Amino acid sequence: MFMAAGAGGADDGVYLRIRDWKTGEIMAESPASVGGELFFGWIHSLERIPWNEHYHIDENLGLVLDAITFPAFGAGIPENKGRVVYIKNGLIHMEGIGQRFDELDWLNSDTATRDIKLDGVLITNGALLPHHERLRLTVERDR
């Protein structure tokens, strides 16, 4: 298991955890806090372009998708997600999304899953997680 040190100003007993979807085994974790910023970067499977997702942790420990950035449009990429859309430094920015998730589930790839960061601190990446395994990312409070 990978434990990130010093990721932001953690609330006591609150953790971002990545678990094996089937067994529940913790693969990575880091102290977290309400308002913390999660970056989830991956490579689009068809277009082969980097896709960046920016979330914040809400008061109920959910993940709110604030923005996505990517370099080009293609298959399955929305043309108008969010309230603000612009191009800067070669990336398309879609901001003001506000979509809430209780968890993020994905099939990990050691090459497609890029960096997962909390408050700018690397938590893990696809190469450090089990390849072709379904994973779940949550923010939870220890009881």
Rosetta blueprint (number, residue, H / E / L):
1 M L
2 F E
3 M E
4 A L
5 A L
6 G L
7 A L
8 G L
9 G L
10 A L
11 D L
12 D L
13 G L
14 V E
15 Y E
16 L E
17 R E
18 I E
19 R E
20 D E
21 W L
22 K L
23 T L
24 G L
25 E L
26 I E
27 M E
28 A E
29 E E
30 S E
31 P E
32 A L
33 S L
34 V L
35 G L
36 G L
37 E E
38 L E
39 F E
40 F E
41 G E
42 W E
43 I E
44 H L
45 S L
46 L L
47 E L
48 R L
49 I L
50 P E
51 W E
52 N E
53 E E
54 H E
55 Y E
56 H E
57 I E
58 D L
59 E L
60 N L
61 L L
62 G L
63 L E
64 V E
65 L E
66 D E
67 A E
68 I E
69 T E
70 F E
71 P L
72 A L
73 F L
74 G L
75 A L
76 G L
77 I L
78 P L
79 E L
80 N L
81 K L
82 G L
83 R L
84 V E
85 V E
86 Y E
87 I E
88 K E
89 N L
90 G L
91 L E
92 I E
93 H E
94 M E
95 E E
96 G E
97 I E
98 G E
99 Q E
100 R E
101 F E
102 D L
103 E L
104 L E
105 D E
106 W E
107 L E
108 N L
109 S L
110 D L
111 T L
112 A L
113 T E
114 R E
115 D E
116 I E
117 K E
118 L E
119 D L
120 G L
121 V E
122 L E
123 I E
124 T E
125 N E
126 G H
127 A H
128 L H
129 L L
130 P L
131 H L
132 H L
133 E L
134 R E
135 L E
136 R E
137 L E
138 T E
139 V E
140 E E
141 R E
142 D L
143 R L
